[in-house]
């Protein structure tokens, strides 16, 4: 059965996939999360057990899943988890988490192709939220921010995590110093732009360079490279033509929302 899985593109609706998953994990006594990583053609890149939990729930960390997908160049993933109770019916929590992961995946260009729940007696696909009735809690999103699945709450959580990241970096700079060893000026710029954008505030080129913590000439050169790469764009201030404002490219902004919302970011 595993050889068949490796032989070509995987169809998430293929009964043989469900049978393989039931045989390989349906009788486990502990709830686990397994992820099938696929390339752009739908072929299997990796089949990995990512996390596990107690009998009633499995903790799901979006950052872990998407970081691994990007590390191995996966274009899509199939989520799989088991219900040791023997009932493969997806819960309301399973549906909610799957929907949220789909939205995060869209921003990161990693598709959530499907989510399958298995037990010793069979398997079921997690449906779209509107297609199922509330049930007992199952999977839960473990991100430390406590946000729901709507866009406004996701962005609010992303902003809070970005602000937390910036505060920790500032504290590190104050306590340790030696920016030549620990500084990441490009990342500092992007975080600063993201926070100001979420707050609806404009950022001038000069203030952005100051926020980077790098020498002015170095920061300006770096900003020029970010603009050349299409990561950042510059425009004239409509109210003061002498000022030049800087902002994130729209595509990158969406990705940063997903990045900071995916998990409470622990800066190291």
C-alpha positions as CSV (number, residue, x, y, z in Angstrom):
1,X,0.0,0.0,0.0
2,X,2.9,2.4,0.8
3,X,4.5,1.6,-2.6
4,X,1.3,2.6,-4.3
5,X,1.4,5.9,-2.5
6,X,4.9,6.6,-3.8
7,X,4.1,5.6,-7.4
8,X,2.4,8.7,-8.7
9,X,0.2,11.7,-7.9
10,X,-1.9,11.3,-4.8
11,X,-5.7,11.8,-5.0
12,X,-7.1,12.8,-1.6
13,X,-10.4,11.3,-2.5
14,X,-8.9,7.9,-3.5
15,X,-10.3,5.1,-1.2
16,X,-6.9,3.4,-1.3
17,X,-5.4,6.4,0.5
18,X,-8.0,6.1,3.3
19,X,-7.4,2.4,3.6
20,X,-3.6,2.9,3.8
21,X,-4.1,5.5,6.6
22,X,-6.5,3.3,8.5
23,X,-4.0,0.4,8.3
24,X,-1.0,2.5,9.4
25,X,-2.5,4.7,12.1
26,X,-6.2,3.9,12.7
27,X,-5.6,1.7,15.7
28,X,-3.1,4.0,17.6
29,X,-4.0,4.5,21.2
30,X,-2.8,8.1,21.2
31,X,-4.0,10.9,19.0
32,X,-1.3,12.0,16.5
33,X,-1.0,14.5,13.6
34,X,0.5,13.2,10.4
35,X,1.2,15.3,7.3
36,X,1.7,14.2,3.7
37,X,3.7,16.8,1.9
38,X,3.2,16.9,-1.9
39,X,5.0,18.6,-4.7
40,X,3.3,20.8,-7.4
41,X,2.4,17.6,-9.4
42,X,0.7,16.0,-6.4
43,X,3.5,13.5,-5.8
44,X,4.6,12.6,-2.2
45,X,7.6,14.5,-1.0
46,X,7.5,13.4,2.6
47,X,5.2,11.5,5.0
48,X,5.8,12.7,8.5
49,X,4.3,12.5,12.0
50,X,4.4,16.0,13.2
51,X,2.8,16.1,16.6
52,X,0.9,14.1,19.1
53,X,-1.4,14.7,22.1
54,X,-3.6,13.0,24.6
55,X,-6.6,10.8,24.0
56,X,-9.0,13.7,23.4
57,X,-7.0,16.2,21.4
58,X,-3.9,16.9,19.4
59,X,-2.1,20.2,19.6
60,X,-1.7,21.7,16.2
61,X,1.1,24.2,15.6
62,X,0.7,26.0,12.2
63,X,4.2,27.3,12.2
64,X,5.7,23.8,12.4
65,X,3.7,22.6,9.5
66,X,4.3,25.5,7.1
67,X,8.0,25.9,8.0
68,X,8.5,22.2,7.2
69,X,6.6,22.5,3.9
70,X,8.8,25.4,2.9
71,X,12.0,23.7,3.9
72,X,11.3,20.7,1.6
73,X,9.6,22.8,-1.2
74,X,6.2,21.3,-0.8
75,X,3.3,22.9,-2.7
76,X,0.5,21.3,-0.8
77,X,-0.2,19.2,2.3
78,X,-2.7,16.6,3.3
79,X,-3.4,16.6,7.1
80,X,-4.3,13.4,8.8
81,X,-5.1,12.7,12.4
82,X,-6.7,9.8,14.3
83,X,-9.5,9.5,16.8
84,X,-8.6,6.7,19.2
85,X,-12.2,6.6,20.3
86,X,-13.1,4.7,17.2
87,X,-15.4,7.4,15.8
88,X,-13.8,9.1,12.7
89,X,-16.5,11.8,12.6
90,X,-14.7,15.2,12.3
91,X,-15.5,17.5,15.2
92,X,-16.3,21.2,15.1
93,X,-12.8,21.9,16.2
94,X,-11.4,19.9,13.3
95,X,-13.4,22.0,10.9
96,X,-12.4,25.3,12.4
97,X,-8.7,24.5,12.5
98,X,-8.7,23.2,8.9
99,X,-10.4,26.4,7.6
100,X,-7.9,28.6,9.4
101,X,-5.0,26.6,8.1
102,X,-6.3,26.9,4.6
103,X,-6.3,30.7,4.9
104,X,-2.8,30.8,6.3
105,X,-1.6,28.4,3.6
106,X,-3.1,30.6,0.8
107,X,-0.9,33.5,2.0
108,X,2.2,31.2,2.1
109,X,1.4,29.5,-1.2
110,X,1.1,26.1,0.4
111,X,-2.3,24.5,-0.2
112,X,-4.2,22.5,2.3
113,X,-5.4,19.8,-0.1
114,X,-7.4,17.9,2.5
115,X,-7.8,16.8,6.0
116,X,-8.6,13.2,6.9
117,X,-9.7,11.8,10.2
118,X,-9.1,8.1,10.7
119,X,-10.1,5.5,13.3
120,X,-9.8,1.7,13.5
121,X,-13.0,1.3,11.6
122,X,-12.7,3.8,8.8
123,X,-12.0,7.4,7.7
124,X,-13.7,10.6,6.9
125,X,-12.8,13.9,5.2
126,X,-13.1,17.1,7.2
127,X,-15.7,19.2,5.4
128,X,-16.0,22.9,4.9
129,X,-17.3,24.7,8.0
130,X,-20.8,25.3,6.6
131,X,-21.2,21.6,5.8
132,X,-21.1,20.2,9.3
133,X,-22.9,20.5,12.6
134,X,-21.1,21.3,15.9
135,X,-19.6,18.3,17.6
136,X,-17.4,17.6,20.5
137,X,-14.1,19.4,20.6
138,X,-11.2,17.7,18.8
139,X,-8.2,19.4,17.3
140,X,-7.4,22.8,18.7
141,X,-5.1,25.5,17.3
142,X,-2.3,26.0,19.7
143,X,-0.8,29.4,19.0
144,X,-0.9,31.3,22.3
145,X,-2.8,34.2,21.0
146,X,-6.3,33.0,21.5
147,X,-7.8,34.4,18.2
148,X,-10.7,33.1,16.3
149,X,-10.7,32.3,12.6
150,X,-12.0,35.6,11.1
151,X,-9.7,37.9,9.1
152,X,-9.8,40.8,11.6
153,X,-8.9,38.6,14.5
154,X,-6.1,37.0,12.6
155,X,-4.6,40.4,11.7
156,X,-5.0,41.6,15.3
157,X,-3.1,38.6,16.5
158,X,-0.4,39.1,13.8
159,X,0.0,42.7,14.9
160,X,0.3,41.7,18.6
161,X,3.0,39.1,17.8
162,X,4.9,41.5,15.6
163,X,4.9,44.1,18.3
164,X,6.1,41.5,20.8
165,X,8.9,40.5,18.5
166,X,10.1,44.0,18.1
167,X,10.0,44.7,21.8
168,X,12.1,41.6,22.5
169,X,14.6,42.7,19.9
170,X,14.8,46.1,21.4
171,X,15.3,44.6,24.8
172,X,18.0,42.4,23.5
173,X,19.8,45.3,21.9
174,X,19.6,47.3,25.1
175,X,20.8,44.5,27.4
176,X,23.4,42.9,25.3
177,X,24.5,45.5,22.7
178,X,26.9,44.5,20.1
179,X,24.5,44.9,17.2
180,X,27.3,43.9,14.8
181,X,26.8,40.3,16.1
182,X,23.1,40.2,16.6
183,X,21.6,42.8,14.2
184,X,19.3,41.8,11.3
185,X,18.6,45.3,9.8
186,X,16.5,44.0,6.9
187,X,14.2,42.0,9.2
188,X,14.0,45.0,11.6
189,X,12.8,47.2,8.7
190,X,10.1,44.7,7.6
191,X,8.8,44.3,11.1
192,X,8.7,48.0,11.6
193,X,6.8,48.5,8.3
194,X,4.4,45.7,9.1
195,X,3.5,47.2,12.5
196,X,3.0,50.7,11.1
197,X,0.9,49.3,8.2
198,X,-1.4,47.5,10.6
199,X,-1.7,50.6,12.7
200,X,-2.5,52.7,9.6
201,X,0.6,54.9,10.0
202,X,3.0,56.0,7.2
203,X,6.7,55.5,7.6
204,X,9.3,57.8,6.1
205,X,12.5,56.5,4.6
206,X,14.6,58.3,7.2
207,X,12.7,56.9,10.2
208,X,12.8,53.4,8.7
209,X,16.5,53.6,8.4
210,X,16.8,54.7,12.0
211,X,14.6,51.8,13.2
212,X,16.9,49.3,11.4
213,X,19.7,50.0,13.9
214,X,22.2,50.0,11.1
215,X,24.4,53.0,10.1
216,X,22.5,55.4,7.9
217,X,24.4,54.7,4.7
218,X,24.2,50.9,5.2
219,X,20.5,51.2,5.9
220,X,19.9,53.2,2.7
221,X,21.8,50.7,0.6
222,X,19.8,47.9,2.2
223,X,16.5,49.7,1.6
224,X,17.4,50.2,-2.1
225,X,18.0,46.4,-2.4
226,X,14.7,45.6,-0.8
227,X,13.0,47.9,-3.3
228,X,14.8,46.3,-6.2
229,X,13.6,42.9,-5.0
230,X,10.0,44.1,-4.9
231,X,9.8,43.5,-1.2
232,X,9.4,47.2,-0.3
233,X,8.0,50.1,-2.3
234,X,8.6,53.9,-2.0
235,X,6.4,56.8,-2.9
236,X,6.2,60.5,-2.4
237,X,4.1,61.9,0.5
238,X,1.0,63.5,-1.0
239,X,1.0,66.1,1.8
240,X,4.7,66.9,1.7
241,X,6.5,66.3,-1.5
242,X,9.9,66.6,0.3
243,X,9.2,63.4,2.2
244,X,9.5,59.9,0.8
245,X,7.3,57.2,2.4
246,X,8.1,53.5,2.5
247,X,5.7,50.6,2.7
248,X,5.5,46.8,2.2
249,X,4.6,45.3,-1.1
250,X,1.0,44.0,-0.9
251,X,2.0,40.4,-1.5
252,X,4.6,40.4,1.3
253,X,2.2,42.0,3.7
254,X,-0.3,39.1,3.3
255,X,2.5,36.7,3.9
256,X,3.6,38.5,7.0
257,X,0.1,38.4,8.4
258,X,0.2,34.7,8.0
259,X,3.7,34.4,9.4
260,X,2.9,36.3,12.6
261,X,-0.6,34.9,13.1
262,X,0.6,31.3,12.7
263,X,2.0,31.1,16.2
264,X,3.0,33.2,19.1
265,X,6.5,34.0,17.8
266,X,9.3,33.2,20.3
267,X,12.2,35.5,19.3
268,X,15.6,33.9,19.9
